[in-house]
Amino acid sequence: MPNTTQPIVILGAGCAGLAAGMRLTERGYRVVLLERADHVGGLAGGVRINGNTYEYGPHTFHTTDPEILNDITSLMGDALIPYNRTIKIKFLGNYFKFPLAIRDVLFKLPIPTVIHAGLSFLWHFVTGSIWRPKVETSETLLRRYYGNVLYELFFKTYITAVWGIPPAEFSPSFARERIPRMNILEFLDKLRTHAQNRLGRAVKTDGYVEKVEGNLYTTNQGFSLITQRMGDEIIARGGQIELNATATRIECDGARVWAIEYEQAGERKRIACRGTINTLPINEALLMIQPPPADALVGSARALRFRALVFVGLLVRKDQVLPSSFMYFRQHSFNRISDLAQFGFHITPPGCALLVAEISCDVDDRAWNDEPFAKQAVLDDLIAEKLLTRDDVIEMHVFRAQHAYPIYKLHYEDHLARLLAFFGSLANAETTGRQGRFAYINTHIAMKMGYEAADRLTAKMDQ
Ligand SMILES: Cc1cc2nc3c(=O)[nH]c(=O)nc-3n(C[C@H](O)[C@H](O)[C@H](O)COP(=O)(O)OP(=O)(O)OC[C@H]3O[C@@H](n4cnc5c(N)ncnc54)[C@H](O)[C@@H]3O)c2cc1C
């Protein structure tokens, strides 16, 4: 039976925390969500300024999971709009479609490069089916998927610039989960996997990966309208959401969590809890445990790193700026830029466009710490690209996401497994979501994980 005295405290009100909150309140549990920001949604939330929503991304909703699809469509009704995105990558003066299409590779690269790339691809594909390197990394995997030439051309420098380390330092799971493969490769690979299955050599991969599944949806305020409605639903069912509330300490005796401390409006507060669901970065949550856990765990927490994103938002006097909804660049301060009207966002005043440029960086980089520098760098690059002029710009704003991408560095799995085992051993705690499981996942998977964590927690607590 749900306990009505002490609440279950959910740390973080992104998609995972909100989904956990919806599940628990639906079942009658008393729930308090603690969220550091002044709004819900986390990475999928948006910032409202002068009638416009600037989103980190922006995000689209898509899933083939019947439960998540049903819950979100019921919550959103007509506000959910079907959507088609287009993505272009500017490279060697040409626009390439993403995921990389065979047709673009054949027709847009110089002929000698195409021949060289084709031979290299075949060589790596054939030899890769026979020999495997002693230590598999994202580099060895991408060379095998694409051959040396395409790997060097399209992936090596781009990945190094975006994530701050070269593919050779990434675990192979990064390339498996992040890099979509050309269709012909998928086809050839299926043939090979089929052959390997028959020989009993197939390798199983994890189910939780980031990929586009099902139809795409948006709203006229982007994804943030979905997360707002999830928050409203929790409150309507009696749940409590504390905004501007930064969790600082998890009181735990090594077997169960007793209370959470947080800061809000300069005050230190404490809630005794019946259980907790963490959706904060798993390494940060571990470092909040008091008294501190064993040194090996603390070492593993310190070994996990995230890549940050600075978002520069621009309201401009032009109704369409980009030739596609997203564009990727290799030689600019930002690696990706999106045109929010092309994602269905309502823009005010009419006839204007809202752009969001993403600069990937670390928190000690200048782009993270120096707003005028980040704005100027983006503006200069957009002008150089002839997409706009200085006079077109009405407003510019800077937003930051410190935990945008978990970095799947070689051997990160060992550290992560240690932290997951610790949280798993607690009688009344769960850790979940993109940050809480250090997993490259999309919103619908974060929601599913939130539901599942709520189910596991209540099953444990009610034992
Ligand atoms: C640039 C970008 C684009 C993306 N585009 C898409 C897309 O189009 N479609 C899609 O499905 N997915 C997309 N994703 C993935 C999606 O954003 C995530 O999978 C999802 O939002 C993760 O939700 P979460 O709740 O697990 O984590 P988060 O959203 O990170 O939520 C964690 C929450 O914890 C809060 N928090 C952190 N520390 C504290 C603290 N100490 N105290 C209290 N609160 C704290 C944070 O403020 C945050 O709200 C994108 C991701 C990025 C980075």
The ligand as a MOL file (V3000), in Angstrom:
LIG
                    3D

  0  0  0     0  0            999 V3000
M  V30 BEGIN CTAB
M  V30 COUNTS 53 58 0 0 0
M  V30 BEGIN ATOM
M  V30 1 C 21.5720 18.5780 -28.0700 0
M  V30 2 C 20.6470 17.4230 -27.7690 0
M  V30 3 C 19.5850 17.1540 -28.6190 0
M  V30 4 C 18.7250 16.0820 -28.3630 0
M  V30 5 N 17.6720 15.8540 -29.2100 0
M  V30 6 C 16.7880 14.8750 -28.9180 0
M  V30 7 C 15.6180 14.6930 -29.7350 0
M  V30 8 O 15.4070 15.4020 -30.7190 0
M  V30 9 N 14.7430 13.7070 -29.3930 0
M  V30 10 C 14.9320 12.9150 -28.2990 0
M  V30 11 O 14.0800 12.0520 -28.0440 0
M  V30 12 N 16.0220 13.0680 -27.4990 0
M  V30 13 C 16.9520 14.0340 -27.7730 0
M  V30 14 N 18.0360 14.2210 -26.9530 0
M  V30 15 C 18.1860 13.3640 -25.7550 0
M  V30 16 C 17.3110 13.8760 -24.5960 0
M  V30 17 O 17.5890 15.2350 -24.3240 0
M  V30 18 C 17.5950 13.1030 -23.3170 0
M  V30 19 O 17.6150 11.7320 -23.5170 0
M  V30 20 C 16.5630 13.3640 -22.2190 0
M  V30 21 O 16.1860 14.7040 -22.1770 0
M  V30 22 C 17.1960 12.9320 -20.9010 0
M  V30 23 O 16.3170 13.1530 -19.8260 0
M  V30 24 P 16.8090 12.8370 -18.3580 0
M  V30 25 O 15.6940 13.1490 -17.4540 0
M  V30 26 O 17.3750 11.4790 -18.2940 0
M  V30 27 O 18.0580 13.8440 -18.0990 0
M  V30 28 P 18.0430 15.4400 -18.0040 0
M  V30 29 O 17.1390 16.0240 -18.9830 0
M  V30 30 O 19.4640 15.8760 -18.0270 0
M  V30 31 O 17.4320 15.6980 -16.5450 0
M  V30 32 C 18.1980 15.7490 -15.3830 0
M  V30 33 C 17.6510 16.8860 -14.5280 0
M  V30 34 O 18.3650 16.9430 -13.2830 0
M  V30 35 C 18.5240 18.3120 -12.9280 0
M  V30 36 N 19.6430 18.4130 -11.9810 0
M  V30 37 C 20.9680 18.2320 -12.2100 0
M  V30 38 N 21.6680 18.3830 -11.0580 0
M  V30 39 C 20.7510 18.6500 -10.0900 0
M  V30 40 C 20.8490 18.8520 -8.6760 0
M  V30 41 N 22.0090 18.8180 -8.0130 0
M  V30 42 N 19.6860 19.0700 -7.9900 0
M  V30 43 C 18.4820 19.0750 -8.6100 0
M  V30 44 N 18.3470 18.8930 -9.9430 0
M  V30 45 C 19.4620 18.6680 -10.6650 0
M  V30 46 C 18.8000 18.9990 -14.2540 0
M  V30 47 O 18.5540 20.3900 -14.1720 0
M  V30 48 C 17.8290 18.2690 -15.1700 0
M  V30 49 O 16.5820 18.9150 -15.2160 0
M  V30 50 C 18.9420 15.2660 -27.2180 0
M  V30 51 C 20.0120 15.5360 -26.3550 0
M  V30 52 C 20.8680 16.6020 -26.6220 0
M  V30 53 C 22.0220 16.8900 -25.6960 0
M  V30 END ATOM
M  V30 BEGIN BOND
M  V30 1 1 1 2
M  V30 2 1 2 3
M  V30 3 2 2 52
M  V30 4 2 3 4
M  V30 5 1 4 5
M  V30 6 1 4 50
M  V30 7 2 5 6
M  V30 8 1 6 7
M  V30 9 1 6 13
M  V30 10 2 7 8
M  V30 11 1 7 9
M  V30 12 1 9 10
M  V30 13 2 10 11
M  V30 14 1 10 12
M  V30 15 2 12 13
M  V30 16 1 13 14
M  V30 17 1 14 15
M  V30 18 1 14 50
M  V30 19 1 15 16
M  V30 20 1 16 17
M  V30 21 1 16 18
M  V30 22 1 18 19
M  V30 23 1 18 20
M  V30 24 1 20 21
M  V30 25 1 20 22
M  V30 26 1 22 23
M  V30 27 1 23 24
M  V30 28 2 24 25
M  V30 29 1 24 26
M  V30 30 1 24 27
M  V30 31 1 27 28
M  V30 32 2 28 29
M  V30 33 1 28 30
M  V30 34 1 28 31
M  V30 35 1 31 32
M  V30 36 1 32 33
M  V30 37 1 33 34
M  V30 38 1 33 48
M  V30 39 1 34 35
M  V30 40 1 35 36
M  V30 41 1 35 46
M  V30 42 1 36 37
M  V30 43 1 36 45
M  V30 44 2 37 38
M  V30 45 1 38 39
M  V30 46 1 39 40
M  V30 47 2 39 45
M  V30 48 1 40 41
M  V30 49 2 40 42
M  V30 50 1 42 43
M  V30 51 2 43 44
M  V30 52 1 44 45
M  V30 53 1 46 47
M  V30 54 1 46 48
M  V30 55 1 48 49
M  V30 56 2 50 51
M  V30 57 1 51 52
M  V30 58 1 52 53
M  V30 END BOND
M  V30 END CTAB
M  END
